[in-house]
Amino acid sequence: MPKCKDCKFFKTKEEDAAKGDCFGHEVDAELDTDQCPTKSFEPKEEDSK
């Protein structure tokens, strides 16, 4: 199962890489996306290089 850190909306917090922000909600980087508080998971786009 993908984790919050795999979402394009997840922004890692500078002071704690294990936490992040998703639309104003603090989430754990390792939280399963089925528990996403905003139900907005979209995978990060991979580089096409």
Secondary structure, 3 states (H helix, E strand, C coil): CCEHHHECCCEEECCEEEEEEECCEEEECCCEHHHCCCCCCCECCCCCC
